[in-house]
């Protein structure tokens, strides 16, 4: 007799079977209910997209997963969400992101120089882990000597990788305290950084409150660091596993941005995020009750054959019109352009220096209910 199907991403063996589980979810349980663990799940592309696009049926209020203590943009619904998003978007502009490219490249090269002569490296520990935190630290205006602390504190918040340092006190509090101090300095003297721009952001005489400022700075480092690290690390493994495709990127780096979209689709760093049903929702003959916790499984939606031909295959040249790795709707990732730029530069630099790197061992997966993350990516540089 077949054991009853269970989708429980908290199980230690889940990540190894994730994509088989997702296929069963999509095909046989499009509205899945795990009564024991107390959640529902949507996994088909169209269902996940539609749910994310309807914040009135599927609310984000009260769903914070990042252990933040202040109200944060991704856990607010419209209209509060939209007002905050408008204000922060005044500071976190596409221009400010695009201007970072030379700095991102400088940081990427410096990191690569640090291990280039070693013959082998853990690309996660030496490269992917540091790039996003240095970049956002630079953008926000965190002094260089404080950045390692921020990295440790944020890593203590998300599921710890083996070797992550233990942090005394509540790491979120440490982060707020440090930001409060830095914001105090910026109030006295503005600089050309995101913190100063946030202090100046104003729409219709509305400004960000101190709590909103702190909450937003917190989100920038918590939402952006680990996800981008995992994009680069997961992508590096995909390319090692597909040397023919990698060769095409080495020969023509202008193909890299498209390959990054396919990495996002195939191994989405944010696999799922929560919503609360604000009213009963009928779908595929089932009713999700009001108040239910619903997981939107981006990682399953992004491999849905109903949306993508040959969806389980990594194809760096695939023409991708859309995917859900950065979410959808009002909460669509504010850092998407930055993450894309970082990954583009990361692979341009990595492949220029090490076109033939090889995995030394098959990387394992971290047990996480939200993320798709390797603990290490050890390679021979070639
Ligand atoms: C590959 C890297 C990244 C991935 C996969 C990712 C994924 C996501 C997803 C799926 C959401 C939607 C959340 C929801 O609907 O509940 C989101 C929102 C958000 N992301 Fe990202 N993200 C990445 C990088 C970044 C970076 C670099 C930053 C900032 C520096 C950032 C800042 C944000 C913010 C502020 C939100 C909330 C937006 C809102 O609620 O209006 N993310 N991200």
Boltz pocket constraint, residues with backbone or C-beta under 6 A from the ligand:
constraints:
  - pocket:
      binder: B
      contacts: [[A, 52], [A, 60], [A, 73], [A, 74], [A, 75], [A, 85], [A, 136], [A, 219], [A, 220], [A, 221], [A, 223], [A, 224], [A, 225], [A, 227], [A, 228], [A, 231], [A, 268], [A, 269], [A, 270], [A, 273], [A, 274], [A, 298], [A, 324], [A, 325], [A, 326], [A, 327], [A, 328], [A, 330], [A, 331], [A, 332], [A, 333], [A, 334], [A, 335], [A, 336], [A, 338], [A, 339]]
      max_distance: 6.0
